[in-house]
């Protein structure tokens, strides 16, 4: 939620009337992280959970958070969630 609020007032330098918009995908599950590559090392998150979260983001709408049912269950009833 903080990320959505943070970008809400950011505009493009050459077009101040246009605001930056982001999509967020969330999934809860197992993932792994580490440095991959010998010639060009980079820090990566890998695993099925990362792929699912990326799919949630890609299929989402601008300025919205899309999450799997697994994450919604973990959040409990404290949050007012809308079904997709």
Z-matrix of the N, CA and C atoms (Angstrom, degrees):
N
C 1 1.441
C 2 1.526 1 111.17
N 3 1.329 2 115.76 1 -38.61
C 4 1.465 3 118.99 2 179.17
C 5 1.525 4 111.59 3 -62.88
N 6 1.326 5 116.50 4 -35.07
C 7 1.464 6 119.32 5 178.75
C 8 1.524 7 110.93 6 -64.58
N 9 1.316 8 117.52 7 -42.14
C 10 1.459 9 120.59 8 178.39
C 11 1.525 10 110.98 9 -62.87
N 12 1.316 11 116.15 10 -42.01
C 13 1.462 12 119.82 11 179.22
C 14 1.527 13 111.44 12 -67.87
N 15 1.340 14 116.76 13 -35.47
C 16 1.467 15 120.71 14 -177.66
C 17 1.527 16 112.38 15 -66.09
N 18 1.328 17 117.87 16 -37.83
C 19 1.468 18 119.99 17 -177.16
C 20 1.526 19 113.14 18 -89.07
N 21 1.302 20 116.32 19 -7.80
C 22 1.464 21 120.32 20 -175.91
C 23 1.533 22 113.11 21 -56.63
N 24 1.303 23 117.43 22 -36.65
C 25 1.468 24 121.09 23 -176.43
C 26 1.524 25 113.61 24 -102.33
N 27 1.327 26 117.77 25 6.27
C 28 1.464 27 120.54 26 179.38
C 29 1.526 28 109.06 27 -85.69
N 30 1.320 29 115.62 28 129.26
C 31 1.460 30 120.49 29 179.61
C 32 1.522 31 109.79 30 -116.96
N 33 1.309 32 115.95 31 165.27
C 34 1.455 33 121.45 32 175.90
C 35 1.528 34 108.60 33 -76.22
N 36 1.337 35 118.41 34 133.93
C 37 1.464 36 120.78 35 -177.36
C 38 1.531 37 113.62 36 -56.75
N 39 1.310 38 117.07 37 -38.98
C 40 1.473 39 120.08 38 -177.31
C 41 1.517 40 113.23 39 -87.70
N 42 1.328 41 116.19 40 -9.48
C 43 1.463 42 120.54 41 179.10
C 44 1.531 43 108.48 42 -143.24
N 45 1.335 44 117.77 43 78.57
C 46 1.463 45 121.39 44 -174.77
C 47 1.525 46 115.17 45 -61.98
N 48 1.317 47 117.39 46 -13.68
C 49 1.461 48 119.66 47 178.37
C 50 1.530 49 112.25 48 -81.26
N 51 1.330 50 116.74 49 -15.89
C 52 1.451 51 121.76 50 -178.17
C 53 1.536 52 109.86 51 -99.74
N 54 1.328 53 116.06 52 127.10
C 55 1.463 54 121.61 53 -178.77
C 56 1.530 55 111.20 54 -97.99
N 57 1.317 56 115.36 55 147.31
C 58 1.463 57 120.74 56 175.30
C 59 1.523 58 108.50 57 -69.59
N 60 1.330 59 116.67 58 138.76
C 61 1.452 60 122.01 59 178.33
C 62 1.522 61 108.94 60 -126.76
N 63 1.335 62 116.39 61 141.29
C 64 1.465 63 120.76 62 178.96
C 65 1.524 64 109.74 63 -127.56
N 66 1.325 65 114.53 64 160.73
C 67 1.463 66 122.72 65 172.35
C 68 1.520 67 106.77 66 -120.32
N 69 1.329 68 117.20 67 145.20
C 70 1.463 69 121.03 68 -179.60
C 71 1.517 70 108.75 69 -128.46
N 72 1.330 71 116.54 70 132.73
C 73 1.456 72 122.87 71 175.17
C 74 1.514 73 109.67 72 -119.69
N 75 1.337 74 116.74 73 134.18
C 76 1.463 75 121.39 74 -176.48
C 77 1.524 76 109.71 75 -130.90
N 78 1.328 77 115.16 76 134.48
C 79 1.458 78 121.82 77 173.01
C 80 1.521 79 107.61 78 -143.08
N 81 1.309 80 117.05 79 147.38
C 82 1.459 81 121.73 80 179.04
C 83 1.516 82 109.60 81 -111.04
N 84 1.322 83 115.50 82 128.71
C 85 1.453 84 120.31 83 179.84
C 86 1.507 85 110.61 84 170.64
N 87 1.297 86 115.27 85 -170.92
C 88 1.457 87 122.11 86 -176.87
C 89 1.527 88 110.81 87 -78.55
N 90 1.316 89 115.37 88 137.44
C 91 1.463 90 121.27 89 173.06
C 92 1.516 91 108.22 90 -148.84
N 93 1.299 92 115.82 91 167.30
C 94 1.459 93 121.84 92 -179.33
C 95 1.518 94 108.93 93 -128.72
N 96 1.310 95 116.12 94 150.89
C 97 1.451 96 120.37 95 179.24
C 98 1.521 97 109.01 96 -137.46
N 99 1.308 98 115.17 97 146.75
C 100 1.453 99 119.65 98 178.36
C 101 1.512 100 110.80 99 175.55
N 102 1.306 101 114.83 100 176.49
C 103 1.458 102 121.50 101 178.60
C 104 1.514 103 108.41 102 -87.64
N 105 1.334 104 116.79 103 125.68
C 106 1.456 105 122.54 104 179.32
C 107 1.520 106 109.44 105 -117.28
N 108 1.306 107 115.97 106 141.88
C 109 1.455 108 121.22 107 175.84
C 110 1.515 109 112.44 108 101.89
N 111 1.322 110 115.18 109 141.26
C 112 1.462 111 120.87 110 178.68
C 113 1.532 112 111.14 111 -98.21
N 114 1.311 113 116.81 112 -46.26
C 115 1.461 114 120.23 113 -179.08
C 116 1.519 115 112.73 114 -79.71
N 117 1.312 116 115.68 115 -38.45
C 118 1.457 117 120.68 116 -178.88
C 119 1.532 118 108.10 117 -129.27
N 120 1.325 119 118.08 118 74.05
C 121 1.468 120 119.94 119 -175.67
C 122 1.531 121 111.87 120 -66.95
N 123 1.318 122 115.05 121 141.32
C 124 1.460 123 120.73 122 177.05
C 125 1.522 124 108.77 123 -149.52
N 126 1.312 125 114.91 124 150.86
C 127 1.457 126 121.52 125 179.52
C 128 1.522 127 108.50 126 -82.84
N 129 1.315 128 117.63 127 127.00
C 130 1.462 129 122.16 128 -175.14
C 131 1.527 130 111.17 129 -131.21
N 132 1.334 131 115.66 130 146.41
C 133 1.460 132 122.72 131 166.58
C 134 1.518 133 106.39 132 -102.40
N 135 1.315 134 117.73 133 130.53
C 136 1.456 135 120.87 134 -178.94
C 137 1.529 136 109.93 135 -134.18
N 138 1.316 137 115.59 136 159.18
C 139 1.455 138 121.73 137 176.92
C 140 1.512 139 111.30 138 132.37
N 141 1.316 140 115.88 139 166.45
C 142 1.459 141 121.35 140 -179.76
C 143 1.528 142 111.83 141 -60.78
N 144 1.324 143 117.15 142 -36.36
C 145 1.466 144 120.18 143 -179.73
C 146 1.519 145 111.90 144 -63.48
N 147 1.308 146 117.00 145 -34.55
C 148 1.467 147 120.95 146 178.06
C 149 1.520 148 110.27 147 -68.16
N 150 1.316 149 116.48 148 -40.55
C 151 1.465 150 121.19 149 178.85
C 152 1.530 151 110.32 150 -65.16
N 153 1.320 152 116.73 151 -41.62
C 154 1.469 153 120.29 152 179.30
C 155 1.524 154 110.54 153 -65.37
N 156 1.330 155 118.23 154 -42.86
C 157 1.466 156 121.47 155 178.44
C 158 1.530 157 110.63 156 -62.79
N 159 1.334 158 116.11 157 -39.83
C 160 1.461 159 119.69 158 178.42
C 161 1.535 160 110.63 159 -64.22
N 162 1.311 161 117.20 160 -39.07
C 163 1.465 162 121.32 161 177.31
C 164 1.525 163 110.50 162 -64.44
N 165 1.324 164 116.84 163 -41.24
C 166 1.464 165 120.58 164 176.83
C 167 1.528 166 110.35 165 -58.37
N 168 1.323 167 116.48 166 -43.86
C 169 1.471 168 121.12 167 179.67
C 170 1.520 169 111.13 168 -65.71
N 171 1.333 170 116.88 169 -46.92
C 172 1.463 171 121.24 170 -176.32
C 173 1.523 172 112.32 171 -63.25
N 174 1.329 173 117.55 172 -32.98
C 175 1.458 174 121.45 173 -177.61
C 176 1.526 175 112.53 174 -92.92
N 177 1.329 176 116.92 175 2.04
C 178 1.452 177 121.20 176 -177.76
C 179 1.520 178 112.88 177 -86.07
N 180 1.308 179 115.02 178 -178.44
C 181 1.460 180 122.96 179 179.87
C 182 1.522 181 109.73 180 -109.88
N 183 1.314 182 116.45 181 154.74
C 184 1.457 183 121.47 182 179.51
C 185 1.528 184 110.53 183 -58.46
N 186 1.328 185 115.12 184 138.65
C 187 1.460 186 124.38 185 178.11
C 188 1.531 187 112.66 186 61.91
N 189 1.336 188 115.84 187 34.04
C 190 1.460 189 122.47 188 176.40
C 191 1.512 190 109.97 189 -134.63
N 192 1.327 191 114.92 190 155.93
C 193 1.461 192 121.74 191 174.43
C 194 1.517 193 107.28 192 -109.38
N 195 1.311 194 116.38 193 127.11
C 196 1.466 195 121.07 194 177.72
C 197 1.516 196 107.37 195 -115.37
N 198 1.325 197 117.10 196 131.43
C 199 1.460 198 120.45 197 -178.42
C 200 1.515 199 110.97 198 -136.26
N 201 1.306 200 114.58 199 159.54
C 202 1.456 201 120.37 200 177.89
C 203 1.523 202 109.86 201 -78.29
N 204 1.318 203 115.58 202 162.03
C 205 1.457 204 121.25 203 177.09
C 206 1.529 205 110.34 204 -60.65
N 207 1.314 206 116.96 205 -34.59
C 208 1.464 207 121.48 206 179.72
C 209 1.533 208 110.68 207 -58.65
N 210 1.319 209 117.73 208 -42.14
C 211 1.463 210 121.81 209 177.65
C 212 1.523 211 110.70 210 -70.65
N 213 1.326 212 117.43 211 -40.68
C 214 1.467 213 121.25 212 179.54
C 215 1.526 214 110.87 213 -59.95
N 216 1.320 215 117.20 214 -40.34
C 217 1.464 216 121.04 215 178.61
C 218 1.531 217 110.06 216 -64.27
N 219 1.328 218 117.14 217 -41.74
C 220 1.465 219 120.54 218 179.24
C 221 1.527 220 112.19 219 -65.49
N 222 1.331 221 117.58 220 -32.62
C 223 1.465 222 120.45 221 178.48
C 224 1.522 223 111.70 222 -69.91
N 225 1.306 224 116.78 223 -26.90
C 226 1.456 225 120.60 224 179.69
C 227 1.513 226 111.92 225 77.14
N 228 1.307 227 115.64 226 -162.73
C 229 1.461 228 121.01 227 -175.28
C 230 1.521 229 112.63 228 -92.87
N 231 1.323 230 116.89 229 7.98
C 232 1.460 231 120.79 230 179.15
C 233 1.528 232 111.86 231 -67.36
N 234 1.326 233 116.57 232 -27.29
C 235 1.466 234 122.31 233 -177.01
C 236 1.514 235 110.00 234 -104.55
N 237 1.310 236 116.74 235 145.38
C 238 1.466 237 123.19 236 176.55
C 239 1.533 238 107.65 237 -91.27
N 240 1.314 239 116.78 238 95.70
C 241 1.460 240 122.19 239 -175.78
C 242 1.528 241 110.65 240 -101.96
N 243 1.324 242 115.81 241 144.60
C 244 1.455 243 121.79 242 177.05
C 245 1.513 244 109.08 243 -106.28
N 246 1.329 245 118.90 244 132.74
C 247 1.459 246 120.08 245 176.20
C 248 1.515 247 111.22 246 -68.71
N 249 1.329 248 115.96 247 148.32
C 250 1.474 249 120.75 248 -179.43
C 251 1.496 250 110.87 249 -74.02
